[in-house]
Amino acid sequence: MKSKLIIAIAAMGIAVLFSSCAKVPQAEIDAATAAVQEVKDAGADLYVPEAYAALVDSMKSANEKVEVAKAKWFPNYSKSKELLAVVSQMAIDTKAKSEARKVELKAEVEAMIVEVKALVEENKALVAKAPKGKEGRAALEAINSDIAVAETTVTEVEALLANGDLIGSNDKIKAAKEKATSIKAELEEAIAKKGGK
């Protein structure tokens, strides 16, 4: 009986010794979690959604590995630590990709602003050449109204861009460019018909 008690105490001592050796890598978990949150705060979920989703999946996988290791008698967190290190590096890479995408998007928006301004000026010149008959007058008034909307949109987009709203400014300027392009096509068609008569 005494030997069984000694063996049980020794086994518990060994179990305590091994379990205390392998502690949950809480510092690594906290660092990786903070890195993922920092990437989200930087807008990576909006600017590079695929890379951000991969980062979140990797963090989830790392957390699952930690939980699996916790459930074992003698937990080993070496694989979890490796994966958490990978997540931290992925976070750095994803943030860099997000920042690069922001720079690209800003350049695209600025280029489209220039294009829309040019289209507006072309459309104003085309309005002067457009037929002004009975039906043409009402159509020209509608077109002038659309041109004014495009000009206003450019001003709004410039304000959005100045405030750092790249997604909103991109969406608005794309819509303005499409509208200005369709107005130009409509005016050119009307002028071509007039010239053909």
Secondary structure as a PSIPRED ss2 file (coil, helix, strand):
# PSIPRED VFORMAT (PSIPRED V4.0)

   1 M C   1.000  0.000  0.000
   2 K H   0.000  1.000  0.000
   3 S H   0.000  1.000  0.000
   4 K H   0.000  1.000  0.000
   5 L H   0.000  1.000  0.000
   6 I H   0.000  1.000  0.000
   7 I H   0.000  1.000  0.000
   8 A H   0.000  1.000  0.000
   9 I H   0.000  1.000  0.000
  10 A H   0.000  1.000  0.000
  11 A H   0.000  1.000  0.000
  12 M H   0.000  1.000  0.000
  13 G H   0.000  1.000  0.000
  14 I H   0.000  1.000  0.000
  15 A H   0.000  1.000  0.000
  16 V H   0.000  1.000  0.000
  17 L H   0.000  1.000  0.000
  18 F H   0.000  1.000  0.000
  19 S H   0.000  1.000  0.000
  20 S H   0.000  1.000  0.000
  21 C H   0.000  1.000  0.000
  22 A C   1.000  0.000  0.000
  23 K C   1.000  0.000  0.000
  24 V C   1.000  0.000  0.000
  25 P C   1.000  0.000  0.000
  26 Q H   0.000  1.000  0.000
  27 A H   0.000  1.000  0.000
  28 E H   0.000  1.000  0.000
  29 I H   0.000  1.000  0.000
  30 D H   0.000  1.000  0.000
  31 A H   0.000  1.000  0.000
  32 A H   0.000  1.000  0.000
  33 T H   0.000  1.000  0.000
  34 A H   0.000  1.000  0.000
  35 A H   0.000  1.000  0.000
  36 V H   0.000  1.000  0.000
  37 Q H   0.000  1.000  0.000
  38 E H   0.000  1.000  0.000
  39 V H   0.000  1.000  0.000
  40 K H   0.000  1.000  0.000
  41 D H   0.000  1.000  0.000
  42 A C   1.000  0.000  0.000
  43 G C   1.000  0.000  0.000
  44 A H   0.000  1.000  0.000
  45 D H   0.000  1.000  0.000
  46 L H   0.000  1.000  0.000
  47 Y H   0.000  1.000  0.000
  48 V C   1.000  0.000  0.000
  49 P H   0.000  1.000  0.000
  50 E H   0.000  1.000  0.000
  51 A H   0.000  1.000  0.000
  52 Y H   0.000  1.000  0.000
  53 A H   0.000  1.000  0.000
  54 A H   0.000  1.000  0.000
  55 L H   0.000  1.000  0.000
  56 V H   0.000  1.000  0.000
  57 D H   0.000  1.000  0.000
  58 S H   0.000  1.000  0.000
  59 M H   0.000  1.000  0.000
  60 K H   0.000  1.000  0.000
  61 S H   0.000  1.000  0.000
  62 A H   0.000  1.000  0.000
  63 N H   0.000  1.000  0.000
  64 E H   0.000  1.000  0.000
  65 K H   0.000  1.000  0.000
  66 V H   0.000  1.000  0.000
  67 E H   0.000  1.000  0.000
  68 V H   0.000  1.000  0.000
  69 A H   0.000  1.000  0.000
  70 K H   0.000  1.000  0.000
  71 A C   1.000  0.000  0.000
  72 K C   1.000  0.000  0.000
  73 W C   1.000  0.000  0.000
  74 F C   1.000  0.000  0.000
  75 P C   1.000  0.000  0.000
  76 N C   1.000  0.000  0.000
  77 Y C   1.000  0.000  0.000
  78 S H   0.000  1.000  0.000
  79 K H   0.000  1.000  0.000
  80 S H   0.000  1.000  0.000
  81 K H   0.000  1.000  0.000
  82 E H   0.000  1.000  0.000
  83 L H   0.000  1.000  0.000
  84 L H   0.000  1.000  0.000
  85 A H   0.000  1.000  0.000
  86 V H   0.000  1.000  0.000
  87 V H   0.000  1.000  0.000
  88 S H   0.000  1.000  0.000
  89 Q H   0.000  1.000  0.000
  90 M H   0.000  1.000  0.000
  91 A H   0.000  1.000  0.000
  92 I H   0.000  1.000  0.000
  93 D H   0.000  1.000  0.000
  94 T H   0.000  1.000  0.000
  95 K H   0.000  1.000  0.000
  96 A H   0.000  1.000  0.000
  97 K H   0.000  1.000  0.000
  98 S H   0.000  1.000  0.000
  99 E H   0.000  1.000  0.000
 100 A H   0.000  1.000  0.000
 101 R H   0.000  1.000  0.000
 102 K H   0.000  1.000  0.000
 103 V H   0.000  1.000  0.000
 104 E H   0.000  1.000  0.000
 105 L H   0.000  1.000  0.000
 106 K H   0.000  1.000  0.000
 107 A H   0.000  1.000  0.000
 108 E H   0.000  1.000  0.000
 109 V H   0.000  1.000  0.000
 110 E H   0.000  1.000  0.000
 111 A H   0.000  1.000  0.000
 112 M H   0.000  1.000  0.000
 113 I H   0.000  1.000  0.000
 114 V H   0.000  1.000  0.000
 115 E H   0.000  1.000  0.000
 116 V H   0.000  1.000  0.000
 117 K H   0.000  1.000  0.000
 118 A H   0.000  1.000  0.000
 119 L H   0.000  1.000  0.000
 120 V H   0.000  1.000  0.000
 121 E H   0.000  1.000  0.000
 122 E H   0.000  1.000  0.000
 123 N H   0.000  1.000  0.000
 124 K H   0.000  1.000  0.000
 125 A H   0.000  1.000  0.000
 126 L H   0.000  1.000  0.000
 127 V H   0.000  1.000  0.000
 128 A H   0.000  1.000  0.000
 129 K H   0.000  1.000  0.000
 130 A C   1.000  0.000  0.000
 131 P C   1.000  0.000  0.000
 132 K C   1.000  0.000  0.000
 133 G C   1.000  0.000  0.000
 134 K H   0.000  1.000  0.000
 135 E H   0.000  1.000  0.000
 136 G H   0.000  1.000  0.000
 137 R H   0.000  1.000  0.000
 138 A H   0.000  1.000  0.000
 139 A H   0.000  1.000  0.000
 140 L H   0.000  1.000  0.000
 141 E H   0.000  1.000  0.000
 142 A H   0.000  1.000  0.000
 143 I H   0.000  1.000  0.000
 144 N H   0.000  1.000  0.000
 145 S H   0.000  1.000  0.000
 146 D H   0.000  1.000  0.000
 147 I H   0.000  1.000  0.000
 148 A H   0.000  1.000  0.000
 149 V H   0.000  1.000  0.000
 150 A H   0.000  1.000  0.000
 151 E H   0.000  1.000  0.000
 152 T H   0.000  1.000  0.000
 153 T H   0.000  1.000  0.000
 154 V H   0.000  1.000  0.000
 155 T H   0.000  1.000  0.000
 156 E H   0.000  1.000  0.000
 157 V H   0.000  1.000  0.000
 158 E H   0.000  1.000  0.000
 159 A H   0.000  1.000  0.000
 160 L H   0.000  1.000  0.000
 161 L H   0.000  1.000  0.000
 162 A H   0.000  1.000  0.000
 163 N C   1.000  0.000  0.000
 164 G C   1.000  0.000  0.000
 165 D C   1.000  0.000  0.000
 166 L H   0.000  1.000  0.000
 167 I H   0.000  1.000  0.000
 168 G H   0.000  1.000  0.000
 169 S H   0.000  1.000  0.000
 170 N H   0.000  1.000  0.000
 171 D H   0.000  1.000  0.000
 172 K H   0.000  1.000  0.000
 173 I H   0.000  1.000  0.000
 174 K H   0.000  1.000  0.000
 175 A H   0.000  1.000  0.000
 176 A H   0.000  1.000  0.000
 177 K H   0.000  1.000  0.000
 178 E H   0.000  1.000  0.000
 179 K H   0.000  1.000  0.000
 180 A H   0.000  1.000  0.000
 181 T H   0.000  1.000  0.000
 182 S H   0.000  1.000  0.000
 183 I H   0.000  1.000  0.000
 184 K H   0.000  1.000  0.000
 185 A H   0.000  1.000  0.000
 186 E H   0.000  1.000  0.000
 187 L H   0.000  1.000  0.000
 188 E H   0.000  1.000  0.000
 189 E H   0.000  1.000  0.000
 190 A H   0.000  1.000  0.000
 191 I H   0.000  1.000  0.000
 192 A H   0.000  1.000  0.000
 193 K H   0.000  1.000  0.000
 194 K H   0.000  1.000  0.000
 195 G H   0.000  1.000  0.000
 196 G H   0.000  1.000  0.000
 197 K C   1.000  0.000  0.000
